[in-house]
């Protein structure tokens, strides 16, 4: 009795999957039928041919039957079965979507019966997403959120991504928005608008500091940050010098005496804005600034016996040296000053310039004013509402800064916007204002600041939201 056998007639170039079946035979000459599928599932692209060859064995020769989704398989000009003593072969020409399903193979002889099941997957493009596309959220900042349902037919494979296109109502052609959406929701937005004016705030022989205004629109997505790019003189390639999340930044590592151009770019999840350049090139050198003293008034008064304290911002680079004089003589620092009335002068000097800044006189007779801005007014409220106008009211600030408040400045914002806009061009003399530049049906918020001789004070707290619609019965 041999328990091994050499399979001959195999060449090195044979690259087929072979099933070697060893069957025991006795005097009875019968063995149970068997069906051996190599895989539990098979796939084919739509329109392509496929043949599934499944080994079978048994003695006597088994009878083979095929089913599809539990029903007898129907043979057509495209779907056919070929049976041999050792194999059963399913042949499908130009596979279609309805050829996919669960196929059963049953083999039977007098010794018994066996069956197995294989799945056939026809790979095709997915069907359209289910249901209409819905607009979940629309903002005034150039964005809209889309929502849809997954396709009923996935084409035999898991959906990897969705392609979103858009078309303006006045155009015929569609433009692509995204090919990387993996969910059934998408926020369609744009790149932000360029930043506003770019300012040079400081320069040394090794650094340059810039500041800029925020873009008027963020494109519908939150601003992720800003890039400062620079272009050294004599080159033609811009490079990113630094990035920041705020509206200012400092570029370091510059070469002393070298000349540079700078520009700022805003970016969000959709990409980068157009660049906005600083108006003029910058030479990396220690900046000098003529000394100056910021004064609101040139005459100050105080009641006799009262204290007087004057503070003035002093600007200059390098840091100026400040000296005081009275009536042409250096001012002596004492616990108090007798004979206080007279003409005082402040002189700020640097190593580059000597400049007489201001003269003023103290009369000791009456209180003229103090250079202090007023506090915030009360939280504003709306006393009249219609679809065409809103009347906003407020109370005067508790602290007027020592000077009478002569006007107010009102700001408003539509709820979905991030930008506050000025309502009035000149100071409002009263404690209320009728706002007319509104859109019916939108929701607005307001805040207000007071102004005295020292300037505009801090803004009040934001009012409650109000809807611009006519009252019932109008």
C-alpha positions in Angstrom: 0.0 0.0 0.0 1.4 3.4 -1.0 0.7 6.6 1.0 2.5 8.9 -1.3 2.5 9.7 -5.0 4.6 11.9 -7.3 2.5 14.4 -9.4 4.3 14.7 -12.7 3.7 16.9 -15.8 4.0 20.1 -13.8 6.2 22.8 -15.3 7.8 25.9 -13.7 5.7 28.1 -15.8 2.5 26.7 -14.3 0.8 29.5 -12.3 -2.6 28.0 -11.6 -4.3 27.2 -8.3 -4.4 23.4 -8.1 -6.6 21.3 -5.9 -5.1 17.8 -5.2 -7.7 15.5 -3.9 -6.9 12.1 -2.4 -9.8 9.7 -2.3 -10.0 6.3 -0.6 -11.7 3.6 -2.6 -12.7 0.2 -1.3 -14.6 -2.7 -2.8 -17.9 -0.9 -2.5 -16.6 1.8 -4.8 -18.5 4.7 -3.2 -17.4 7.9 -1.5 -19.4 10.9 -0.1 -19.6 13.8 -2.6 -17.6 17.0 -1.8 -17.5 20.5 -3.1 -14.4 22.7 -2.4 -14.7 26.4 -3.1 -11.3 28.2 -3.0 -13.0 31.4 -1.6 -16.2 32.4 0.1 -16.7 35.5 -2.2 -15.7 36.6 -5.7 -15.8 40.0 -7.3 -16.0 41.2 -10.8 -16.2 44.7 -12.3 -19.5 45.5 -14.1 -19.3 44.7 -17.8 -16.4 42.2 -17.4 -16.6 38.4 -17.8 -15.9 36.0 -14.9 -15.5 32.2 -14.5 -15.7 30.5 -11.2 -14.2 27.0 -11.3 -15.1 24.9 -8.2 -13.6 21.4 -7.7 -16.0 18.6 -6.8 -15.6 14.9 -6.3 -17.5 11.8 -5.3 -18.3 8.3 -6.5 -20.5 7.7 -8.3 -20.3 11.1 -10.1 -22.4 13.7 -8.2 -25.2 15.6 -9.6 -24.7 19.4 -9.4 -27.3 22.1 -9.0 -26.9 25.9 -8.5 -29.1 28.4 -6.8 -29.1 32.2 -6.5 -30.5 33.9 -3.4 -32.3 30.7 -2.5 -34.0 30.2 -5.9 -32.9 27.9 -8.8 -30.3 29.6 -11.0 -31.8 30.7 -14.3 -29.5 30.1 -17.3 -29.3 32.8 -20.0 -27.1 33.7 -22.9 -24.8 35.4 -20.3 -25.1 33.0 -17.3 -24.2 29.4 -17.8 -23.0 26.3 -15.9 -20.4 23.8 -17.2 -20.1 20.5 -15.2 -17.3 17.9 -15.5 -16.6 14.9 -13.3 -14.1 17.0 -11.2 -15.3 20.6 -11.6 -18.4 22.8 -11.8 -17.9 26.1 -13.5 -20.1 29.2 -13.3 -19.6 31.5 -16.4 -21.0 35.0 -16.4 -20.4 37.3 -19.5 -20.6 41.1 -19.2 -21.5 41.0 -15.5 -24.4 43.3 -14.5 -25.4 44.6 -11.1 -28.2 42.1 -10.7 -25.7 39.2 -11.1 -24.4 39.9 -7.6 -25.8 37.8 -4.8 -25.4 34.6 -2.8 -24.9 31.5 -5.0 -25.4 28.0 -3.6 -23.8 24.8 -5.0 -25.3 21.4 -4.1 -23.7 18.1 -5.0 -25.6 14.8 -4.6 -24.9 11.1 -5.2 -26.1 7.8 -3.7 -23.6 8.1 -0.9 -24.9 11.5 0.3 -25.0 15.2 -0.5 -23.0 18.3 0.3 -23.5 22.0 -0.4 -21.6 25.3 -0.1 -22.3 29.0 -0.7 -20.2 31.7 -2.4 -21.0 35.4 -2.7 -20.5 37.2 -6.0 -20.0 40.9 -5.8 -20.4 43.0 -9.0 -18.3 46.2 -8.5 -19.9 49.3 -10.1 -20.1 53.0 -9.6 -22.4 53.9 -6.6 -25.9 55.2 -7.1 -26.8 58.8 -6.4 -27.0 59.9 -2.8 -30.5 59.3 -1.4 -33.0 62.1 -0.9 -32.6 65.7 -1.8 -29.6 67.7 -0.6 -30.7 69.8 2.4 -29.3 73.1 3.5 -28.6 72.7 7.2 -27.1 76.1 7.9 -26.7 79.2 5.8 -24.6 82.2 7.0 -23.9 85.6 5.7 -20.2 84.9 5.7 -20.1 83.0 2.4 -20.8 79.5 3.7 -23.5 76.8 3.6 -23.7 73.4 5.3 -25.1 70.6 3.1 -26.6 67.3 4.3 -27.6 64.2 2.4 -28.2 60.5 2.8 -25.9 57.7 1.6 -26.7 56.0 -1.7 -29.1 53.0 -1.6 -26.6 51.2 -4.0 -22.9 51.4 -3.0 -21.7 49.6 -6.1 -20.6 46.5 -4.2 -17.9 48.4 -2.2 -17.8 50.8 0.7 -18.3 54.5 -0.2 -14.8 56.2 0.1 -15.8 59.8 -0.5 -18.2 62.2 -2.1 -17.6 64.8 -4.8 -19.3 68.1 -4.3 -19.8 70.5 -7.2 -21.5 73.9 -7.3 -23.0 76.1 -10.0 -24.0 79.7 -9.9 -27.6 80.3 -11.0 -26.5 82.5 -13.9 -24.0 79.9 -15.3 -24.4 76.6 -17.0 -21.1 74.9 -16.0 -20.5 73.3 -12.6 -17.2 73.9 -10.6 -15.7 71.5 -8.2 -15.8 72.3 -4.5 -14.3 69.2 -2.9 -13.4 65.6 -3.7 -12.3 64.7 -0.1 -15.6 64.7 1.8 -16.0 61.3 3.6 -19.2 62.1 5.5 -22.8 62.8 4.5 -22.4 66.5 5.6 -20.2 69.2 4.2 -19.6 72.9 4.9 -19.1 74.7 1.6 -16.9 77.8 2.1 -14.2 79.8 0.4 -10.7 81.1 1.2 -10.8 84.3 3.3 -10.5 87.7 1.8 -7.1 89.5 2.1 -6.2 91.1 5.3 -6.8 94.9 5.7 -4.0 97.5 5.8 -0.6 96.3 6.9 1.4 98.5 9.4 5.0 98.6 10.4 5.1 98.8 14.2 8.8 98.3 14.9 12.1 97.6 13.3 15.6 96.8 14.5 18.7 95.6 12.8 17.6 92.0 13.3 13.7 92.1 13.6 10.7 93.7 11.9 7.3 93.8 13.6 4.0 94.1 11.7 0.3 94.5 12.5 -2.7 94.3 10.2 -6.5 94.5 10.1 -8.5 91.3 10.0 -10.1 90.3 6.7 -13.6 91.6 6.2 -14.8 88.0 5.5 -13.4 84.7 6.7 -14.8 82.8 3.7 -17.2 80.9 5.9 -14.6 79.1 7.9 -12.7 80.2 11.0 -9.4 82.0 10.3 -6.7 79.4 11.1 -3.9 82.0 11.3 -1.7 84.3 9.3 1.5 83.9 7.3 4.1 86.7 7.1 6.2 86.3 3.9 9.3 88.2 3.1 11.3 88.9 -0.1 14.9 90.0 0.4 16.1 92.7 -2.1 17.7 91.2 -5.2 15.7 87.9 -5.1 12.4 86.9 -6.7 11.1 84.2 -4.4 8.8 84.9 -1.5 9.3 82.8 1.6 7.3 82.3 4.8 9.2 84.1 7.6 6.8 83.3 10.4 3.2 82.5 11.2 0.8 83.7 13.9 -2.8 83.3 15.1 -3.2 87.0 16.0 -3.1 90.2 13.8 0.5 91.0 14.6 3.8 89.2 14.4 7.6 89.7 14.4 10.1 88.4 11.9 13.4 87.6 13.4 16.9 86.7 12.1 17.2 89.6 9.6 20.6 90.8 8.3 21.5 94.3 9.5 21.4 96.8 6.7 19.5 94.5 4.3 16.3 95.6 2.6 13.2 93.5 2.6 9.6 93.4 1.3 6.9 91.9 3.5 3.3 90.7 2.9 0.6 89.0 5.0 -1.6 86.1 4.0 -4.7 84.8 5.9 -5.7 81.2 5.7 -8.6 78.9 6.7 -9.5 75.2 6.1 -10.1 76.0 2.4 -6.8 77.6 1.7 -4.9 80.9 1.6 -6.1 84.4 0.8 -4.5 86.7 -1.6 -1.4 88.4 -0.1 -1.5 92.0 1.2 1.9 93.7 1.1 3.4 96.4 3.3 3.4 99.6 1.3 7.1 100.1 1.3 10.3 98.1 1.7 12.0 98.0 5.1 15.7 98.3 5.9 16.8 96.2 8.9 18.3 98.9 11.2 17.6 100.3 14.7 14.8 102.7 14.2 15.0 106.2 15.6 11.9 108.2 16.5 11.7 111.9 17.2 10.6 112.4 20.8 7.0 113.6 21.3 4.6 114.1 24.2 0.9 113.5 23.7 -1.1 116.2 25.4 -4.9 116.8 25.3 -4.7 120.4 26.4 -2.1 123.2 27.0 -3.8 124.8 30.0 -4.8 123.0 33.2 -6.4 124.4 36.4 -6.9 123.2 39.9 -8.6 124.6 43.0 -6.3 126.0 45.7 -5.4 123.4 48.3 -6.2 120.5 46.0 -3.7 118.1 44.5 -2.8 118.1 40.8 -1.4 115.2 38.9 -0.5 115.4 35.2 0.5 112.4 33.2 1.7 112.6 29.6 2.7 109.7 27.3 6.2 110.2 26.1 7.3 108.6 22.8 10.7 108.4 21.2 13.5 106.0 20.3 16.0 105.6 21.9 14.1 106.2 25.1 14.0 110.0 25.6 15.3 111.8 28.7 12.5 114.0 30.2 13.1 117.2 32.1 10.7 119.7 33.6 11.2 123.5 34.0 9.2 126.4 35.4 9.5 129.9 34.1 12.7 128.9 32.4 14.3 127.3 35.5 14.7 123.6 36.2 11.7 122.4 38.3 12.8 121.4 41.8 11.2 118.2 43.2 9.9 118.8 46.7 7.2 117.4 49.0 5.1 120.3 47.6 5.6 123.3 45.4 5.1 126.8 46.6 4.3 129.6 44.2 2.9 127.0 41.9 1.4 129.2 39.2 3.6 130.0 36.2 4.7 128.7 32.9 6.0 125.1 32.8 7.8 123.4 29.9 8.6 119.8 29.3 11.6 118.9 27.2 12.2 115.4 25.8 15.6 114.7 24.4 17.4 111.8 22.7 20.9 111.5 21.3 19.6 112.6 17.9 17.4 115.6 18.6 16.4 118.3 21.2 12.8 119.4 20.9 10.8 121.8 23.1 7.4 120.1 23.3 4.9 122.1 25.3 4.2 125.2 27.4 1.3 125.5 29.7 0.1 127.7 32.6 -1.5 126.9 36.0 -3.8 129.7 37.2 -5.0 128.2 40.5 -8.5 129.7 40.0 -10.9 127.0 38.7 -11.1 123.5 37.6 -10.9 123.5 33.8 -10.8 119.9 32.8 -9.1 116.5 33.3 -7.9 114.4 30.4 -9.8 111.3 31.3 -12.2 109.4 29.0 -15.6 108.5 30.3 -16.8 105.1 31.5 -19.2 102.9 29.5 -22.9 103.9 29.3 -25.5 101.5 30.5 -26.5 98.5 28.4 -28.6 99.8 25.5 -32.1 98.6 24.9 -34.6 98.9 22.0 -37.7 100.9 22.7 -39.3 100.7 19.3 -39.2 97.9 16.7 -40.4 97.7 13.1 -39.2 96.1 9.9 -37.8 99.4 8.7 -36.2 101.0 11.8 -35.2 100.3 15.4 -35.0 103.0 18.2 -32.1 102.3 20.6 -31.9 103.9 24.0 -29.3 104.0 26.8 -28.4 105.8 30.0 -25.4 108.1 30.5 -22.2 106.6 32.1 -21.8 106.6 35.8 -18.3 108.1 35.4 -18.1 111.0 33.0 -14.3 111.2 33.4 -14.5 114.6 35.0 -15.8 116.3 31.8 -19.3 116.5 30.5 -20.3 113.9 28.0 -21.3 115.7 24.8 -22.1 112.7 22.5 -22.3 109.0 22.0 -21.2 106.5 19.3 -23.5 103.6 18.5 -22.4 100.3 16.9 -24.5 97.4 15.7 -24.0 93.8 14.5 -26.2 91.3 12.7 -26.3 88.1 14.8 -24.6 85.8 12.4 -21.9 88.3 11.6 -18.6 88.9 13.4 -18.2 92.5 12.3 -19.4 95.5 14.3 -20.2 98.5 12.3 -20.6 102.2 13.2 -24.2 103.6 13.0 -23.5 107.3 13.3 -20.9 109.4 11.6 -20.9 112.3 14.1 -21.5 112.1 17.9 -25.1 111.5 18.9 -26.1 114.3 21.4 -29.1 112.5 22.9 -29.5 109.2 24.8 -31.3 107.5 21.9 -31.0 107.0 18.1 -33.3 105.7 15.4 -31.4 103.1 13.3 -32.7 102.8 9.7 -30.0 100.9 7.8 -31.4 97.5 8.7 -32.8 94.5 6.8 -36.2 93.2 7.7 -36.3 89.8 9.3 -32.7 89.9 10.7 -31.6 89.9 14.3 -29.4 92.8 15.6 -27.3 93.6 18.6 -26.1 97.1 19.8 -23.5 98.6 22.0 -22.6 102.3 22.7 -19.7 104.5 23.9 -19.7 108.0 25.4 -17.4 110.9 24.3 -16.1 113.8 26.3 -13.3 116.3 25.7 -10.7 113.6 26.5 -12.0 111.2 23.8 -14.2 108.2 23.2 -14.6 105.9 26.2 -15.1 102.2 26.6 -18.1 100.4 24.9 -21.1 99.3 26.9 -22.2 95.8 27.3 -24.0 94.3 24.3 -27.8 94.7 24.2 -30.2 91.9 24.0 -31.0 90.6 20.5 -33.9 92.1 18.7 -35.7 90.9 15.5 -36.5 93.6 12.9 -40.2 92.9 12.2 -43.4 94.8 12.5 -45.3 94.4 15.7 -48.6 92.4 15.6 -51.5 94.3 14.2 -49.4 96.6 12.0 
